[in-house]
Amino acid sequence: MPQITMRQMLEAGVHFGHQTRYWNPKMGPYIFGARGKIHIINLEKTVPLFNDAMNFLSKIAQKRGTILFIGTKRSARDSMKEEAERCGMPFMTQRWLGGTLTNFATVKKSVSRLKELEAAETDGTFQKLVKHEVMGLRRERDKLDASLGGIKDMNRLPDALFVIDIGHEDIAIKEAKTLGIPVVAVVDTNYDPALVDYAIPGNDDAIRAVQLYARAAADAVLEGKAAAPNAATVSEDDFAEGGKPARGRTPARNKASAAKPAEGEGEVMARAEAEVAENEAVERDAAV
């Protein structure tokens, strides 16, 4: 599967963390240092965790599983929607509706209503109604499409979530945890990586960084789909009860300290601190 290099991450600003006063001590193992009151993320730890997470997503896609892309913050919306559509996965890029996962049966009724309204507009039903009725139905359709349009073809609970900011999407992550749905997420220096199954230490604000994450996730999904066996050869054992993929190993988040950096990566990481002096907080200020 496509491998993201440390240099690509460096160029995208993945190494820029939050201000040091907001840090979460549990992110300590993934922090390289600080410069100008901004934490610098150790990309030697990020790269192997990132590649493990992408491999996990690819395997789910290979088993014909569903991955829900979630990025409702402003800097993530466009990239997450575009890449989710490119790889044929559902997405949520507007406000997360509480109960989307834990009350999925009710959500499916709202999705059915959305499809009903879309069909009514195309089959001539709207033409039989008076103007004010049509306007009301279109407003209802637009509201439903804004909140549920990205998941209208998701007929069952997803097999995994791919999340950009775990603080911004905390409700979605809590719902996934309740249902046992694994979560792959970018975790910045101000959050606890233990909250998700596959934590990717990295900048969760910079637009270029988000684009890199989303593009890589979509590529991983497409590669997994391309390697998928025929439907008849997919074993029932590949999925646990409820359609979720069976999880046979410990999440990758705890293995960063044992990962061996590639040759020359230490030099690249050392230069990151020098870059901070020139680019300090530029990406983050632009995104916020």
URGIJO-V481635 format. One record per residue. RES is the residue in one small letter. PHI is phi in whole degrees, -180 to 180 (* if undefined). OMEGA is omega in degrees with one decimal (* if undefined). Layout:
res=RES phi=PHI omega=OMEGA
res=RES phi=PHI omega=OMEGA
//
This chain:
res=m phi=* omega=-178.6
res=p phi=-59 omega=179.6
res=q phi=-106 omega=176.8
res=i phi=-92 omega=-177.6
res=t phi=-89 omega=178.0
res=m phi=-63 omega=-180.0
res=r phi=-64 omega=177.2
res=q phi=-62 omega=178.4
res=m phi=-66 omega=-179.7
res=l phi=-62 omega=-179.4
res=e phi=-66 omega=179.6
res=a phi=-86 omega=179.6
res=g phi=82 omega=-179.8
res=v phi=-62 omega=-174.7
res=h phi=-77 omega=179.8
res=f phi=-79 omega=176.7
res=g phi=-95 omega=176.9
res=h phi=-88 omega=176.2
res=q phi=-61 omega=-173.9
res=t phi=-61 omega=-177.2
res=r phi=-71 omega=-179.5
res=y phi=-101 omega=-171.2
res=w phi=-70 omega=173.1
res=n phi=-104 omega=-177.1
res=p phi=-54 omega=179.9
res=k phi=-71 omega=175.5
res=m phi=-91 omega=-178.6
res=g phi=-50 omega=-178.6
res=p phi=-62 omega=-176.1
res=y phi=-107 omega=-178.2
res=i phi=-102 omega=-178.7
res=f phi=-79 omega=-177.9
res=g phi=170 omega=179.6
res=a phi=-141 omega=176.7
res=r phi=-149 omega=179.8
res=g phi=60 omega=178.5
res=k phi=66 omega=175.9
res=i phi=-118 omega=177.4
res=h phi=-73 omega=176.9
res=i phi=-108 omega=-178.5
res=i phi=-80 omega=-179.5
res=n phi=-79 omega=-176.8
res=l phi=-70 omega=174.5
res=e phi=-64 omega=176.2
res=k phi=-87 omega=-176.6
res=t phi=-68 omega=-173.8
res=v phi=-55 omega=-179.4
res=p phi=-65 omega=178.1
res=l phi=-68 omega=178.5
res=f phi=-62 omega=-179.0
res=n phi=-66 omega=175.0
res=d phi=-62 omega=-179.3
res=a phi=-65 omega=179.4
res=m phi=-66 omega=177.4
res=n phi=-65 omega=177.3
res=f phi=-62 omega=178.7
res=l phi=-63 omega=-179.9
res=s phi=-62 omega=-179.9
res=k phi=-67 omega=177.0
res=i phi=-64 omega=179.3
res=a phi=-63 omega=179.8
res=q phi=-64 omega=178.3
res=k phi=-92 omega=178.7
res=r phi=63 omega=177.3
res=g phi=-84 omega=-178.9
res=t phi=-114 omega=178.6
res=i phi=-118 omega=-180.0
res=l phi=-91 omega=177.5
res=f phi=-84 omega=-178.6
res=i phi=-126 omega=176.9
res=g phi=-157 omega=-174.5
res=t phi=-93 omega=177.8
res=k phi=-77 omega=-172.4
res=r phi=-57 omega=-176.1
res=s phi=-73 omega=-176.2
res=a phi=-109 omega=-170.4
res=r phi=-56 omega=-173.9
res=d phi=-63 omega=-177.2
res=s phi=-65 omega=-177.9
res=m phi=-67 omega=178.3
res=k phi=-66 omega=-178.0
res=e phi=-60 omega=-176.7
res=e phi=-74 omega=176.8
res=a phi=-64 omega=178.1
res=e phi=-65 omega=-179.0
res=r phi=-63 omega=-177.9
res=c phi=-99 omega=175.3
res=g phi=73 omega=178.8
res=m phi=-115 omega=178.4
res=p phi=-70 omega=-178.0
res=f phi=-151 omega=172.2
res=m phi=-131 omega=-177.7
res=t phi=-124 omega=172.4
res=q phi=-107 omega=-178.7
res=r phi=-65 omega=176.7
res=w phi=-73 omega=178.5
res=l phi=-89 omega=179.6
res=g phi=-56 omega=-178.9
res=g phi=92 omega=179.2
res=t phi=-55 omega=178.8
res=l phi=-98 omega=-174.4
res=t phi=-74 omega=177.1
res=n phi=-125 omega=-171.5
res=f phi=-63 omega=-179.7
res=a phi=-61 omega=178.5
res=t phi=-70 omega=178.5
res=v phi=-61 omega=179.4
res=k phi=-63 omega=176.9
res=k phi=-66 omega=177.6
res=s phi=-67 omega=177.6
res=v phi=-65 omega=177.9
res=s phi=-63 omega=177.2
res=r phi=-64 omega=177.8
res=l phi=-60 omega=179.9
res=k phi=-64 omega=178.6
res=e phi=-64 omega=179.6
res=l phi=-68 omega=178.1
res=e phi=-64 omega=178.9
res=a phi=-67 omega=-179.2
res=a phi=-63 omega=-179.5
res=e phi=-74 omega=-176.7
res=t phi=-91 omega=-176.9
res=d phi=-95 omega=176.1
res=g phi=94 omega=-179.3
res=t phi=-62 omega=-179.1
res=f phi=-61 omega=-177.1
res=q phi=-69 omega=-179.7
res=k phi=-90 omega=-176.8
res=l phi=-103 omega=177.0
res=v phi=-76 omega=-171.2
res=k phi=-58 omega=-175.5
res=h phi=-67 omega=176.6
res=e phi=-69 omega=178.7
res=v phi=-63 omega=179.7
res=m phi=-62 omega=179.1
res=g phi=-65 omega=179.1
res=l phi=-68 omega=178.1
res=r phi=-68 omega=176.0
res=r phi=-63 omega=178.0
res=e phi=-62 omega=179.5
res=r phi=-63 omega=-178.9
res=d phi=-63 omega=179.4
res=k phi=-66 omega=178.9
res=l phi=-67 omega=-179.0
res=d phi=-66 omega=-179.6
res=a phi=-64 omega=-176.1
res=s phi=-94 omega=-173.6
res=l phi=-125 omega=-176.7
res=g phi=-58 omega=-178.0
res=g phi=-74 omega=-178.9
res=i phi=-119 omega=-175.7
res=k phi=-67 omega=177.2
res=d phi=-102 omega=178.0
res=m phi=-90 omega=-172.1
res=n phi=-85 omega=177.8
res=r phi=-147 omega=178.8
res=l phi=-60 omega=179.8
res=p phi=-69 omega=178.4
res=d phi=-88 omega=177.5
res=a phi=-166 omega=173.5
res=l phi=-112 omega=171.1
res=f phi=-118 omega=-169.5
res=v phi=-121 omega=179.1
res=i phi=-89 omega=-174.7
res=d phi=-127 omega=-174.1
res=i phi=-72 omega=176.2
res=g phi=-75 omega=179.9
res=h phi=-69 omega=-176.9
res=e phi=-110 omega=-174.3
res=d phi=-63 omega=-179.6
res=i phi=-67 omega=179.1
res=a phi=-61 omega=-178.7
res=i phi=-68 omega=177.5
res=k phi=-64 omega=178.7
res=e phi=-65 omega=179.1
res=a phi=-63 omega=179.6
res=k phi=-64 omega=178.8
res=t phi=-60 omega=-176.2
res=l phi=-95 omega=-179.7
res=g phi=75 omega=178.5
res=i phi=-88 omega=-179.3
res=p phi=-66 omega=-177.7
res=v phi=-122 omega=171.3
res=v phi=-106 omega=-174.1
res=a phi=-149 omega=170.8
res=v phi=-80 omega=-177.2
res=v phi=-122 omega=179.4
res=d phi=-83 omega=-172.3
res=t phi=-70 omega=-177.7
res=n phi=-101 omega=-179.3
res=y phi=-131 omega=-177.6
res=d phi=-92 omega=-178.5
res=p phi=-67 omega=-179.2
res=a phi=-73 omega=-179.2
res=l phi=-74 omega=-178.0
res=v phi=-126 omega=-176.9
res=d phi=-81 omega=178.8
res=y phi=-127 omega=-178.5
res=a phi=-91 omega=176.4
res=i phi=-114 omega=-180.0
res=p phi=-63 omega=-178.0
res=g phi=180 omega=177.5
res=n phi=-65 omega=-179.3
res=d phi=-106 omega=-178.4
res=d phi=-114 omega=-173.7
res=a phi=-64 omega=-177.0
res=i phi=-61 omega=-179.5
res=r phi=-64 omega=178.1
res=a phi=-67 omega=179.0
res=v phi=-62 omega=178.0
res=q phi=-61 omega=179.2
res=l phi=-63 omega=179.9
res=y phi=-61 omega=-175.1
res=a phi=-65 omega=-179.9
res=r phi=-64 omega=179.6
res=a phi=-65 omega=179.1
res=a phi=-64 omega=178.6
res=a phi=-64 omega=177.9
res=d phi=-62 omega=179.4
res=a phi=-63 omega=178.8
res=v phi=-64 omega=-179.1
res=l phi=-63 omega=178.5
res=e phi=-67 omega=177.6
res=g phi=-64 omega=178.6
res=k phi=-62 omega=-179.1
res=a phi=-64 omega=-178.7
res=a phi=-94 omega=-176.8
res=a phi=-66 omega=176.3
res=p phi=-74 omega=175.0
res=n phi=-62 omega=-176.2
res=a phi=-54 omega=-176.5
res=a phi=-70 omega=-176.4
res=t phi=-97 omega=178.6
res=v phi=-78 omega=-177.3
res=s phi=-74 omega=176.1
res=e phi=-64 omega=-179.0
res=d phi=-71 omega=-179.7
res=d phi=-69 omega=-178.9
res=f phi=-127 omega=177.1
res=a phi=-81 omega=179.5
res=e phi=-59 omega=-179.9
res=g phi=91 omega=175.5
res=g phi=90 omega=-178.3
res=k phi=-84 omega=-178.2
res=p phi=-66 omega=177.6
res=a phi=-65 omega=-176.3
res=r phi=-115 omega=-173.6
res=g phi=-105 omega=-179.2
res=r phi=-148 omega=179.4
res=t phi=-71 omega=178.6
res=p phi=-54 omega=-173.6
res=a phi=-73 omega=-171.5
res=r phi=-62 omega=-176.1
res=n phi=-93 omega=-173.7
res=k phi=-106 omega=-175.3
res=a phi=-62 omega=-175.9
res=s phi=-66 omega=-179.1
res=a phi=-93 omega=-177.2
res=a phi=-71 omega=-178.7
res=k phi=-96 omega=-179.0
res=p phi=-68 omega=178.4
res=a phi=-69 omega=-177.6
res=e phi=-60 omega=177.4
res=g phi=89 omega=-177.7
res=e phi=-69 omega=179.0
res=g phi=-61 omega=178.9
res=e phi=-66 omega=178.8
res=v phi=-64 omega=-179.5
res=m phi=-66 omega=179.9
res=a phi=-64 omega=-179.9
res=r phi=-75 omega=-179.8
res=a phi=-61 omega=-178.4
res=e phi=-64 omega=178.6
res=a phi=-67 omega=180.0
res=e phi=-66 omega=-177.5
res=v phi=-60 omega=-179.5
res=a phi=-60 omega=-178.2
res=e phi=-92 omega=-171.8
res=n phi=-110 omega=-170.0
res=e phi=-49 omega=174.0
res=a phi=64 omega=-178.8
res=v phi=-62 omega=-178.9
res=e phi=-62 omega=-176.0
res=r phi=-67 omega=179.7
res=d phi=-63 omega=-179.5
res=a phi=-68 omega=-177.5
res=a phi=-75 omega=-178.1
res=v phi=-79 omega=*
//
